[in-house]
Amino acid sequence: MPAPPYEWQVGWRFLRGARRAGRRNGFVSFIAGVATLGIALGVAALVVVLSVMNGFQEEVRARMLDVVPHVELLAPDAGALADAAATMRTALAVPGVVAAAPFVAAQVLIGRGDVLRGAAVRGIEPQAAARVTALAARLAAGPAAPLRALVPGRRAIVLGRELARQLGAGPGDSVALLLPAGAGGGEVLPRTVAYAVAGLFEAGHYEYDSTLAYVHLGDAKALLGIAGPGGIALRLADPLEAPALARALARRLGERVLVRDWTSSNRAWFEAVRLQKRMLGLILVLIVAVAAFNLVSTLVMTVTDKRADIAILRTLGASPRSIMGIFFVQGAAAGVAGTLGGVALGLALACNLGTLVPAVERLLGTTLLPASVYFIDHMPSEPLASDIVPIALASLALAFLATLYPSWRASRVEPAVELRGE
């Protein structure tokens, strides 16, 4: 096995020698260790933060897709959908569409006693809806399933658990649905209709648990005074194909139907998460850059301390390029050690956040992730190679860049001038 280039050997010897030498070299070694630790902490923070952002986005998206249809076909005028049966048949004929169900959606106020809350009431046919969304499938399964109580004409309602808690309502209680003026037949004054709470559900997503309610499709049509469903909900074989299939459906159905997929109806949320991830990544990369450029001062001090050794190497025939290589090895070693240590530490933290965060919450006696703000009540984490590899490469690039000036300065040492002083 051939020996490594002598630049590597001398650079590694300088790096090890600084640890064993006197007080000055010991101080240089301490500064180098601090710079390496700074790189490691910066890289670890970047890995953890991006893993949490990935986990947060994936968790919310999964829970969102449990509740919302992949694609919705709506009436353009917010009324009843014209020829809903034909529209459903046309949609089911499109490859990739596996199930369809009619629905009615309305924004109302739900009250009990002195408490009023805004809610999105969705009129469904329980069995058809169970084929479209995972939440409806869970609520319709089993003899005690709450959606089984939704029978036309009974005026039963199933509330999200958080909405029911805010109203102080439970199964068997009565709540009032308050429709705005003009809804349900064009009345001038708001209209109030009493409904009996048939059950509760928990989607695991605060936004839906606190605002969503289900009634039977027939009751919803009577409530709004419309003759047919307001839309068709579709489930796709692949939810990620929703935008493309929505465009295909829009071309096939024409202007008489408004087509909306789940990504467009939640576009603002996903764009906000994507922007936050980019900005946090940029801020943490700058932290890594600051730590990496601490290597500049470390290597400058090393060059100053080793000027006589550099002069001797030059007199023995070392070229300026070789001198640059020697000090580049020192800086690169610190950069590689900091990057690998940071990636290992970041992955260890990211993969154990489910245990660490509850322990910190118990220690501090607080909640780090309120469900009312962040939609979920635990800290998700999903490390991705597509994030970790660029982080490692960026850290190494910054560390290598930080070594260029000190290495160049070492190559400019004049042997005659330095040895004359000796």
C-alpha positions as CSV (number, residue, x, y, z in Angstrom):
1,M,0.0,0.0,0.0
2,P,1.6,3.3,-1.1
3,A,2.3,5.9,1.6
4,P,0.1,9.0,1.6
5,P,1.6,12.2,0.2
6,Y,4.1,13.9,2.5
7,E,1.8,17.0,2.7
8,W,-0.8,14.8,4.4
9,Q,1.8,13.3,6.8
10,V,3.3,16.7,7.8
11,G,-0.1,18.3,8.1
12,W,-1.3,15.5,10.3
13,R,1.9,15.7,12.4
14,F,1.4,19.5,12.9
15,L,-2.2,18.8,13.9
16,R,-1.2,16.1,16.5
17,G,1.9,18.0,17.6
18,A,-0.3,21.0,18.6
19,R,-2.0,18.9,21.2
20,R,1.2,17.8,22.8
21,A,3.3,21.0,22.7
22,G,3.6,23.9,25.1
23,R,1.1,26.4,26.3
24,R,0.9,28.5,23.1
25,N,0.3,25.4,20.9
26,G,-2.2,24.1,23.5
27,F,-4.1,27.3,23.1
28,V,-4.1,27.0,19.3
29,S,-5.4,23.4,19.7
30,F,-8.1,24.6,22.0
31,I,-9.3,27.2,19.5
32,A,-9.2,24.5,16.8
33,G,-11.4,22.2,19.0
34,V,-13.9,25.0,19.6
35,A,-14.1,25.7,15.8
36,T,-14.7,22.0,15.2
37,L,-17.3,21.8,17.9
38,G,-19.0,24.9,16.4
39,I,-19.2,23.2,13.0
40,A,-20.6,20.0,14.6
41,L,-23.3,21.9,16.6
42,G,-24.3,23.9,13.6
43,V,-24.6,20.8,11.4
44,A,-26.5,18.9,14.1
45,A,-28.9,21.8,14.6
46,L,-29.5,22.0,10.8
47,V,-30.2,18.2,10.6
48,V,-32.6,18.3,13.6
49,V,-34.5,21.3,12.4
50,L,-35.0,20.1,8.8
51,S,-35.9,16.6,10.1
52,V,-38.6,18.2,12.3
53,M,-39.9,20.3,9.5
54,N,-40.1,17.2,7.2
55,G,-41.9,15.2,9.9
56,F,-44.2,18.1,10.7
57,Q,-45.2,18.4,7.0
58,E,-45.6,14.7,6.5
59,E,-47.7,14.2,9.7
60,V,-50.1,17.1,9.0
61,R,-50.4,16.0,5.3
62,A,-51.2,12.4,6.4
63,R,-53.9,13.6,8.9
64,M,-55.2,16.0,6.4
65,L,-55.7,13.3,3.8
66,D,-57.5,11.2,6.3
67,V,-60.2,13.9,6.4
68,V,-60.3,15.8,3.1
69,P,-61.1,14.2,-0.3
70,H,-58.3,14.0,-2.8
71,V,-60.4,15.9,-5.4
72,E,-63.7,17.8,-5.2
73,L,-66.1,18.6,-8.0
74,L,-68.1,21.6,-7.1
75,A,-70.9,23.7,-8.6
76,P,-69.5,27.0,-9.9
77,D,-72.3,29.1,-8.2
78,A,-72.0,27.4,-4.8
79,G,-75.4,25.8,-5.2
80,A,-76.5,22.4,-6.2
81,L,-74.3,20.5,-8.7
82,A,-76.2,20.1,-12.0
83,D,-76.7,16.5,-13.0
84,A,-74.6,15.1,-10.2
85,A,-75.2,11.4,-11.2
86,A,-73.7,12.0,-14.7
87,T,-70.8,14.0,-13.3
88,M,-70.0,11.1,-10.9
89,R,-70.1,8.5,-13.7
90,T,-67.8,10.7,-15.8
91,A,-65.4,11.1,-12.9
92,L,-65.3,7.4,-12.1
93,A,-64.4,6.6,-15.7
94,V,-61.2,8.5,-15.4
95,P,-58.2,6.2,-14.7
96,G,-56.9,6.7,-11.2
97,V,-60.2,7.6,-9.6
98,V,-61.3,4.8,-7.4
99,A,-64.3,6.1,-5.4
100,A,-66.8,9.0,-5.4
101,A,-69.4,10.3,-3.0
102,P,-71.9,13.2,-3.1
103,F,-71.7,15.9,-0.3
104,V,-73.0,19.3,0.7
105,A,-70.7,21.8,2.5
106,A,-71.8,24.8,4.4
107,Q,-70.3,27.3,6.9
108,V,-72.6,27.8,9.9
109,L,-72.5,28.8,13.5
110,I,-73.1,26.1,16.1
111,G,-74.4,27.1,19.5
112,R,-75.3,25.6,22.9
113,G,-76.4,27.9,25.7
114,D,-74.3,31.1,25.5
115,V,-71.5,29.6,23.4
116,L,-71.3,30.0,19.6
117,R,-68.6,28.6,17.4
118,G,-68.0,28.7,13.7
119,A,-68.1,25.3,12.0
120,A,-67.9,23.6,8.6
121,V,-70.9,21.3,8.3
122,R,-70.6,18.6,5.8
123,G,-73.6,16.6,4.6
124,I,-72.7,13.1,3.6
125,E,-74.0,9.7,2.8
126,P,-72.2,7.6,5.4
127,Q,-71.5,4.5,3.4
128,A,-70.5,6.4,0.3
129,A,-68.3,8.8,2.3
130,A,-66.6,5.8,3.9
131,R,-65.2,4.8,0.5
132,V,-63.7,8.2,0.0
133,T,-62.0,9.3,3.3
134,A,-60.2,7.3,5.9
135,L,-61.9,9.2,8.7
136,A,-65.4,8.5,7.4
137,A,-64.4,4.8,7.0
138,R,-63.4,4.6,10.7
139,L,-66.5,6.4,11.9
140,A,-68.8,4.2,9.8
141,A,-67.3,0.9,10.9
142,G,-68.7,-1.2,13.8
143,P,-72.1,-1.2,15.5
144,A,-71.3,1.8,17.7
145,A,-70.0,3.9,14.8
146,P,-71.2,7.5,15.1
147,L,-72.0,7.9,11.4
148,R,-74.5,5.1,11.6
149,A,-76.7,7.4,13.5
150,L,-77.0,9.8,10.6
151,V,-80.4,9.0,9.2
152,P,-82.4,11.3,6.9
153,G,-84.9,13.4,8.8
154,R,-83.5,12.6,12.2
155,R,-81.4,15.8,12.4
156,A,-78.4,14.1,14.0
157,I,-75.0,15.6,13.9
158,V,-71.5,14.2,14.6
159,L,-69.1,16.8,16.1
160,G,-65.3,17.0,16.2
161,R,-64.2,16.3,19.8
162,E,-62.6,19.7,20.3
163,L,-65.6,21.5,18.9
164,A,-67.8,19.5,21.3
165,R,-65.6,20.4,24.2
166,Q,-65.8,24.1,23.4
167,L,-69.6,23.9,23.2
168,G,-69.8,21.7,26.3
169,A,-71.8,19.2,24.3
170,G,-71.8,15.4,24.3
171,P,-73.8,12.6,22.7
172,G,-77.5,13.0,23.4
173,D,-77.2,16.8,23.8
174,S,-78.9,19.3,21.5
175,V,-77.1,22.0,19.6
176,A,-78.4,24.8,17.4
177,L,-77.2,25.4,13.8
178,L,-77.4,29.1,12.9
179,L,-77.5,29.8,9.2
180,P,-76.6,33.2,7.9
181,A,-79.2,35.5,6.3
182,G,-79.8,34.5,2.7
183,A,-78.9,30.8,3.2
184,G,-81.4,28.0,2.9
185,G,-84.0,29.6,0.6
186,G,-83.1,33.3,0.7
187,E,-84.5,34.3,4.1
188,V,-83.7,37.8,5.2
189,L,-83.1,36.9,8.8
190,P,-80.8,34.2,10.1
191,R,-82.4,30.8,10.8
192,T,-81.8,28.4,13.7
193,V,-82.3,24.6,13.4
194,A,-81.9,22.2,16.4
195,Y,-79.8,19.0,15.9
196,A,-79.1,16.2,18.3
197,V,-75.4,15.2,18.9
198,A,-75.2,11.6,17.8
199,G,-71.5,11.1,18.5
200,L,-68.0,12.6,18.4
201,F,-64.9,12.0,16.3
202,E,-61.2,12.8,16.6
203,A,-59.2,13.3,13.5
204,G,-55.9,14.1,15.2
205,H,-55.7,17.4,13.4
206,Y,-56.8,20.3,15.6
207,E,-58.2,22.4,12.7
208,Y,-60.7,19.7,11.8
209,D,-61.4,18.5,15.4
210,S,-62.4,22.1,16.3
211,T,-64.4,23.1,13.2
212,L,-65.8,20.1,11.4
213,A,-69.2,18.5,11.8
214,Y,-71.1,15.8,9.9
215,V,-74.8,15.5,9.1
216,H,-76.7,13.4,6.7
217,L,-76.8,14.5,3.1
218,G,-80.6,14.7,3.1
219,D,-80.7,16.8,6.2
220,A,-78.0,19.1,4.7
221,K,-80.0,19.6,1.5
222,A,-83.1,20.4,3.5
223,L,-81.1,22.8,5.8
224,L,-79.8,24.8,2.8
225,G,-82.9,24.4,0.7
226,I,-81.1,22.9,-2.4
227,A,-82.4,20.0,-4.5
228,G,-79.2,18.1,-5.0
229,P,-75.6,17.7,-3.7
230,G,-73.3,20.6,-3.8
231,G,-70.3,18.5,-4.9
232,I,-68.7,15.2,-5.5
233,A,-65.8,14.0,-3.4
234,L,-63.3,11.7,-5.1
235,R,-60.6,9.3,-3.8
236,L,-57.6,8.6,-6.0
237,A,-55.3,5.6,-6.1
238,D,-52.4,8.0,-5.6
239,P,-53.1,11.3,-3.7
240,L,-49.9,12.8,-5.1
241,E,-51.4,12.6,-8.6
242,A,-54.3,14.8,-7.5
243,P,-53.1,18.0,-9.4
244,A,-52.7,16.1,-12.7
245,L,-55.9,14.3,-12.4
246,A,-57.7,17.5,-11.4
247,R,-56.6,19.1,-14.6
248,A,-57.7,16.1,-16.6
249,L,-61.1,16.2,-15.0
250,A,-61.4,19.9,-15.6
251,R,-60.8,19.4,-19.3
252,R,-63.3,16.5,-19.4
253,L,-66.1,18.2,-17.4
254,G,-65.7,21.7,-18.8
255,E,-66.8,25.0,-17.2
256,R,-70.0,23.6,-15.7
257,V,-68.0,22.0,-12.8
258,L,-65.3,23.6,-10.6
259,V,-62.5,21.1,-9.9
260,R,-60.4,21.5,-6.8
261,D,-57.7,19.1,-5.5
262,W,-56.4,18.8,-1.9
263,T,-53.1,20.6,-2.7
264,S,-54.8,23.7,-4.1
265,S,-57.3,23.9,-1.2
266,N,-54.4,23.8,1.3
267,R,-51.9,25.7,-0.8
268,A,-51.3,28.5,1.7
269,W,-50.4,26.1,4.5
270,F,-47.9,24.1,2.4
271,E,-46.3,27.2,0.9
272,A,-45.9,28.6,4.4
273,V,-44.2,25.4,5.6
274,R,-42.0,25.4,2.5
275,L,-40.9,29.0,3.1
276,Q,-40.2,28.4,6.8
277,K,-38.1,25.4,5.9
278,R,-36.0,27.4,3.4
279,M,-35.5,30.4,5.8
280,L,-34.6,28.2,8.8
281,G,-32.2,26.3,6.6
282,L,-30.6,29.5,5.4
283,I,-30.2,30.9,8.9
284,L,-28.6,27.6,10.2
285,V,-26.3,27.4,7.2
286,L,-25.1,30.9,8.2
287,I,-24.4,29.6,11.7
288,V,-22.4,26.8,10.2
289,A,-20.5,29.3,8.0
290,V,-19.6,31.4,11.1
291,A,-18.3,28.2,12.8
292,A,-16.4,27.2,9.7
293,F,-14.7,30.5,9.3
294,N,-13.5,30.3,12.9
295,L,-11.0,27.9,11.3
296,V,-9.4,31.0,9.6
297,S,-8.2,32.4,12.9
298,T,-7.1,29.0,14.1
299,L,-5.0,28.4,11.0
300,V,-3.6,31.9,10.9
301,M,-2.4,31.4,14.5
302,T,-0.9,28.0,13.5
303,V,0.9,29.5,10.5
304,T,2.3,32.3,12.7
305,D,3.5,29.6,15.2
306,K,5.0,27.4,12.5
307,R,6.8,30.1,10.4
308,A,10.3,28.6,11.2
309,D,9.2,25.1,10.4
310,I,7.7,26.4,7.1
311,A,11.0,28.0,6.3
312,I,12.9,24.8,6.9
313,L,10.5,22.8,4.7
314,R,11.0,25.4,2.0
315,T,14.8,25.1,2.2
316,L,14.4,21.3,1.9
317,G,12.6,21.7,-1.4
318,A,8.9,22.0,-0.5
319,S,7.1,24.1,-3.0
320,P,4.5,26.8,-2.1
321,R,1.8,24.5,-3.3
322,S,3.0,21.8,-0.9
323,I,3.0,24.2,2.0
324,M,-0.6,25.2,1.1
325,G,-1.5,21.5,1.0
326,I,0.0,20.9,4.5
327,F,-2.2,23.6,6.1
328,F,-5.2,22.7,4.0
329,V,-5.0,19.2,5.5
330,Q,-5.3,20.7,9.0
331,G,-8.3,22.8,8.2
332,A,-9.9,20.0,6.2
333,A,-9.5,17.6,9.1
334,A,-11.3,19.9,11.4
335,G,-14.1,20.4,8.8
336,V,-14.5,16.7,8.2
337,A,-14.5,15.9,11.9
338,G,-17.0,18.6,12.7
339,T,-19.3,17.7,9.8
340,L,-19.3,13.9,10.5
341,G,-19.7,14.6,14.2
342,G,-22.6,17.0,13.6
343,V,-24.4,14.6,11.2
344,A,-24.1,11.8,13.7
345,L,-25.3,14.0,16.6
346,G,-28.1,15.4,14.5
347,L,-29.3,12.0,13.4
348,A,-29.1,10.7,17.0
349,L,-31.3,13.6,18.2
350,A,-33.7,13.5,15.3
351,C,-34.3,9.8,15.6
352,N,-35.1,10.1,19.4
353,L,-37.1,13.3,19.6
354,G,-40.2,11.3,20.5
355,T,-38.5,10.4,23.7
356,L,-36.5,13.5,24.4
357,V,-39.2,16.1,23.9
358,P,-41.7,14.6,26.4
359,A,-38.8,14.3,28.9
360,V,-38.0,18.0,28.4
361,E,-41.7,19.0,28.8
362,R,-41.9,17.1,32.0
363,L,-38.7,18.7,33.3
364,L,-39.9,22.2,32.4
365,G,-43.5,21.7,33.2
366,T,-44.7,23.1,29.9
367,T,-45.9,22.1,26.5
368,L,-43.5,22.8,23.7
369,L,-45.9,22.0,20.9
370,P,-49.5,23.3,21.7
371,A,-52.0,21.4,19.4
372,S,-54.1,24.6,19.1
373,V,-51.2,26.3,17.3
374,Y,-49.3,23.6,15.5
375,F,-52.3,21.2,14.7
376,I,-50.5,18.2,16.3
377,D,-49.4,17.6,19.9
378,H,-46.1,15.8,19.5
379,M,-42.8,16.5,17.8
380,P,-42.5,14.5,14.5
381,S,-39.2,13.9,12.8
382,E,-38.2,12.5,9.5
383,P,-34.5,12.7,8.5
384,L,-34.1,12.6,4.7
385,A,-31.0,11.9,2.8
386,S,-32.0,14.6,0.3
387,D,-31.5,17.1,3.2
388,I,-28.6,15.5,5.1
389,V,-26.3,15.1,2.0
390,P,-26.5,18.8,0.9
391,I,-26.0,19.8,4.6
392,A,-22.8,17.8,4.8
393,L,-21.5,18.9,1.4
394,A,-22.2,22.6,2.3
395,S,-20.4,22.3,5.6
396,L,-17.4,20.7,4.0
397,A,-17.3,23.3,1.3
398,L,-17.4,26.1,3.8
399,A,-14.7,24.5,5.9
400,F,-12.5,24.0,2.8
401,L,-13.1,27.5,1.7
402,A,-12.0,28.8,5.2
403,T,-8.6,27.1,4.8
404,L,-7.7,28.8,1.6
405,Y,-6.4,32.2,2.9
406,P,-4.3,30.8,5.8
407,S,-2.8,28.2,3.5
408,W,-2.0,30.8,0.9
409,R,-0.4,33.0,3.6
410,A,1.7,30.0,4.8
411,S,2.9,29.5,1.2
412,R,4.1,33.2,1.1
413,V,6.6,32.7,4.0
414,E,10.1,33.7,2.9
415,P,12.7,31.1,4.1
416,A,15.6,33.5,4.1
417,V,13.8,36.1,6.2
418,E,12.6,33.6,8.8
419,L,15.9,31.7,9.2
420,R,17.9,34.9,9.5
421,G,15.9,35.6,12.7
422,E,16.8,32.1,14.0
